[in-house]
Amino acid sequence: MEKGKLYIIATPIGNLGDITYRAVEILKSLPFVLAEDTRESIKLFNRYDIKTQLISYRDQNHDRVIQKIKEKLDMGLNLGLISDSGTPLISDPGFKLVRELRELDYIVESIPGPSALISALSISGLPTDKFLFIGFLPKSDSKRKKLLKKYLNIGDTVILYESPNRVVSLLELIDEVTDENRTVLAKDLTKVREEVLMGEAIELISLLKGREFEQHPHGEFVVLVSPTLKKE
């Protein structure tokens, strides 16, 4: 019997209209879809009348569900993997699953679509020919500072994700480790409150503090930095 395949399916990063026809067709055709958070995914499924059964999949429950996943694939069933938003595995669960299935010669196929980091880069006005994506930084300020010094010294546009609770402190670290920088905050991309701010990190700090942002943090941030000089 021919084994089933796993589809890695990109979903909208905000606006539910940002999904491909192919992605919807594939999602409707599958018996099961693995989802990071079924409560979030059901909103998308309801929008497009997708009746496929959702199964919770996260890195934390990988060991518990991987055998069931392989059993279904061995039965010839195709499965899908989605995250809460955007392209799975990009700072989202799925790496363990794809690696293990690849090593066992299962077919893994991409159904491409939205990605917050690419969307932000395309509208940032920063150099796009070479860039470095580092995802979420550690919570420790000392570790964050060490990594920023390392990666901002390369000279290419650096892209990372940050929570609203730590975005101001991140900007302060960027200002601390660079002599000059062009920094972009892309907030809530494709959503009603989408906003893109550009300037020196110190200017963005002043802007956010002027809005009393730290008292009412909100939003999802993609932070892009193009350093021009590096402090020793």
VEXDREN-2710 file (C-alpha; in Angstrom, 1 decimal):
% VEXDREN-2710
k/r/px/py/pz
1/MET/0.0/0.0/0.0
2/GLU/1.3/3.5/-0.9
3/LYS/1.9/5.6/2.2
4/GLY/0.1/8.9/2.7
5/LYS/1.9/12.2/2.7
6/LEU/2.1/15.1/5.1
7/TYR/1.2/18.5/3.8
8/ILE/2.7/21.6/5.4
9/ILE/0.0/24.2/4.8
10/ALA/0.5/27.9/5.2
11/THR/-2.5/29.8/6.6
12/PRO/-3.3/33.5/7.1
13/ILE/-1.2/35.6/9.5
14/GLY/-4.2/37.9/10.3
15/ASN/-6.7/38.6/7.6
16/LEU/-8.6/35.3/6.9
17/GLY/-8.9/36.2/3.2
18/ASP/-5.1/35.6/2.8
19/ILE/-5.2/31.9/1.9
20/THR/-4.7/30.2/-1.4
21/TYR/-7.4/28.2/-3.3
22/ARG/-5.1/25.2/-3.2
23/ALA/-4.7/25.4/0.6
24/VAL/-8.5/25.4/1.1
25/GLU/-8.9/22.5/-1.4
26/ILE/-6.2/20.5/0.3
27/LEU/-7.6/21.2/3.8
28/LYS/-11.1/20.1/2.7
29/SER/-9.7/16.9/1.1
30/LEU/-7.9/15.6/4.2
31/PRO/-9.3/13.3/6.9
32/PHE/-7.3/14.9/9.6
33/VAL/-5.3/18.1/10.1
34/LEU/-2.7/18.6/12.9
35/ALA/-3.1/22.1/14.4
36/GLU/-1.1/24.0/17.0
37/ASP/-4.3/25.3/18.6
38/THR/-7.5/23.8/17.5
39/ARG/-9.5/26.8/19.0
40/GLU/-7.7/29.2/16.7
41/SER/-7.8/26.9/13.6
42/ILE/-11.6/26.4/13.9
43/LYS/-12.1/30.1/13.1
44/LEU/-10.4/29.6/9.7
45/PHE/-12.2/26.3/9.1
46/ASN/-15.6/27.9/9.9
47/ARG/-14.9/30.7/7.4
48/TYR/-14.2/28.3/4.6
49/ASP/-16.7/25.6/5.6
50/ILE/-13.9/23.0/6.2
51/LYS/-15.3/20.0/8.0
52/THR/-11.9/18.2/8.4
53/GLN/-11.2/16.9/11.9
54/LEU/-8.6/18.9/13.8
55/ILE/-6.0/17.1/16.0
56/SER/-3.9/19.0/18.5
57/TYR/-0.2/18.9/17.7
58/ARG/2.6/20.7/19.5
59/ASP/6.2/20.0/20.2
60/GLN/5.2/19.1/23.7
61/ASN/2.9/16.3/22.7
62/HIS/5.0/15.0/19.8
63/ASP/6.1/11.8/21.5
64/ARG/2.5/11.0/22.5
65/VAL/1.0/11.4/19.0
66/ILE/3.8/10.6/16.6
67/GLN/2.9/6.9/16.5
68/LYS/-0.7/7.6/15.6
69/ILE/0.4/9.9/12.9
70/LYS/2.7/7.3/11.3
71/GLU/-0.1/4.7/11.6
72/LYS/-2.5/6.9/9.6
73/LEU/0.2/7.6/7.0
74/ASP/0.9/3.9/6.7
75/MET/-2.8/3.4/6.0
76/GLY/-2.4/5.6/3.0
77/LEU/-4.1/8.6/4.6
78/ASN/-2.8/12.1/3.8
79/LEU/-2.5/14.5/6.7
80/GLY/-2.0/18.3/7.0
81/LEU/-0.1/20.4/9.5
82/ILE/-1.0/24.0/10.2
83/SER/0.0/26.5/12.9
84/ASP/-2.0/29.3/14.4
85/SER/-0.9/31.6/11.6
86/GLY/1.5/31.8/8.7
87/THR/3.8/29.0/7.6
88/PRO/4.3/26.1/10.0
89/LEU/7.7/25.5/11.5
90/ILE/8.8/29.2/11.2
91/SER/9.0/29.8/15.0
92/ASP/6.1/27.4/15.3
93/PRO/5.8/23.7/16.0
94/GLY/6.5/21.0/13.4
95/PHE/10.3/20.6/13.1
96/LYS/10.4/17.4/15.1
97/LEU/7.6/15.9/13.1
98/VAL/9.0/16.8/9.7
99/ARG/12.5/15.7/10.6
100/GLU/11.3/12.3/11.9
101/LEU/9.0/11.6/8.9
102/ARG/11.8/12.6/6.5
103/GLU/14.2/10.3/8.1
104/LEU/11.7/7.5/7.7
105/ASP/11.2/8.3/4.0
106/TYR/7.6/9.6/4.3
107/ILE/6.7/12.3/1.7
108/VAL/6.4/15.9/3.1
109/GLU/5.0/18.5/0.7
110/SER/4.7/22.2/1.1
111/ILE/1.5/24.2/0.3
112/PRO/3.1/27.7/0.4
113/GLY/1.4/30.9/1.5
114/PRO/1.7/33.7/4.0
115/SER/4.8/34.3/6.3
116/ALA/5.0/37.3/8.6
117/LEU/8.7/37.7/8.3
118/ILE/8.6/37.9/4.4
119/SER/5.5/40.2/4.5
120/ALA/7.3/42.5/6.9
121/LEU/10.5/42.5/4.9
122/SER/8.8/43.3/1.6
123/ILE/7.3/46.5/3.0
124/SER/10.1/47.6/5.4
125/GLY/12.2/49.7/3.1
126/LEU/15.3/47.8/4.4
127/PRO/17.8/45.9/2.2
128/THR/16.2/42.6/1.0
129/ASP/19.0/41.0/-1.0
130/LYS/20.4/39.4/2.2
131/PHE/18.7/39.0/5.5
132/LEU/19.0/36.9/8.7
133/PHE/15.9/35.6/10.5
134/ILE/16.5/34.7/14.2
135/GLY/13.0/34.2/15.4
136/PHE/12.3/34.9/19.1
137/LEU/15.2/35.8/21.3
138/PRO/15.7/34.4/24.8
139/LYS/14.0/36.2/27.7
140/SER/17.3/36.9/29.5
141/ASP/18.6/40.4/28.7
142/SER/22.2/39.3/28.9
143/LYS/21.6/36.5/26.4
144/ARG/19.5/38.8/24.2
145/LYS/22.3/41.4/24.2
146/LYS/25.0/38.8/23.3
147/LEU/23.0/37.5/20.4
148/LEU/22.2/41.0/19.1
149/LYS/25.8/42.0/19.2
150/LYS/26.7/38.8/17.2
151/TYR/24.0/39.1/14.5
152/LEU/23.9/42.8/14.1
153/ASN/27.6/42.8/13.4
154/ILE/27.1/40.7/10.2
155/GLY/25.7/43.8/8.5
156/ASP/22.6/42.2/6.8
157/THR/19.0/43.0/7.7
158/VAL/18.1/41.1/10.8
159/ILE/14.5/40.0/11.4
160/LEU/13.0/38.7/14.6
161/TYR/9.7/38.3/16.4
162/GLU/8.9/39.9/19.7
163/SER/6.0/40.1/22.1
164/PRO/4.5/43.4/23.0
165/ASN/5.6/43.1/26.6
166/ARG/9.3/43.0/25.6
167/VAL/9.4/45.1/22.4
168/VAL/10.5/48.3/24.2
169/SER/13.3/46.6/26.1
170/LEU/14.4/45.0/22.8
171/LEU/14.6/48.4/21.2
172/GLU/16.7/49.7/24.1
173/LEU/19.2/46.8/23.6
174/ILE/19.3/47.5/19.8
175/ASP/20.2/51.2/20.6
176/GLU/22.8/50.1/23.2
177/VAL/24.7/47.8/20.8
178/THR/24.6/49.9/17.7
179/ASP/26.0/53.4/16.9
180/GLU/23.4/53.8/14.1
181/ASN/20.5/51.7/12.9
182/ARG/17.4/51.7/10.8
183/THR/14.7/49.8/12.7
184/VAL/11.2/48.9/11.6
185/LEU/8.4/47.7/13.7
186/ALA/5.7/45.8/11.7
187/LYS/2.7/45.4/14.1
188/ASP/-0.4/43.3/13.5
189/LEU/0.3/42.7/9.8
190/THR/-2.9/42.3/7.7
191/LYS/-5.1/43.0/10.7
192/VAL/-7.3/46.1/11.3
193/ARG/-4.7/47.7/13.5
194/GLU/-1.7/47.0/11.2
195/GLU/1.0/49.6/11.6
196/VAL/4.6/50.0/10.3
197/LEU/6.9/52.3/12.1
198/MET/10.5/53.2/11.0
199/GLY/13.3/55.1/12.6
200/GLU/16.3/54.8/14.9
201/ALA/15.6/52.5/17.7
202/ILE/15.8/55.4/20.2
203/GLU/13.2/57.3/18.2
204/LEU/10.8/54.3/18.2
205/ILE/11.3/54.0/22.0
206/SER/10.3/57.6/22.4
207/LEU/7.3/57.1/20.1
208/LEU/6.0/54.1/22.0
209/LYS/6.5/55.7/25.4
210/GLY/4.7/58.8/24.2
211/ARG/1.7/56.5/23.6
212/GLU/2.1/54.9/27.0
213/PHE/2.5/51.7/25.2
214/GLU/4.2/49.9/28.1
215/GLN/1.1/50.4/30.2
216/HIS/-1.1/48.9/27.6
217/PRO/1.1/46.5/25.5
218/HIS/-0.7/44.8/22.6
219/GLY/-0.1/43.4/19.1
220/GLU/2.2/41.0/17.4
221/PHE/5.6/42.4/16.3
222/VAL/8.1/41.7/13.5
223/VAL/11.2/43.7/14.2
224/LEU/13.6/44.4/11.4
225/VAL/17.0/46.1/11.9
226/SER/19.6/47.3/9.4
227/PRO/22.7/48.3/11.4
228/THR/25.2/50.7/9.9
229/LEU/27.9/50.9/12.6
230/LYS/28.7/48.6/15.5
231/LYS/29.7/49.7/19.0
232/GLU/32.7/47.9/20.4
END
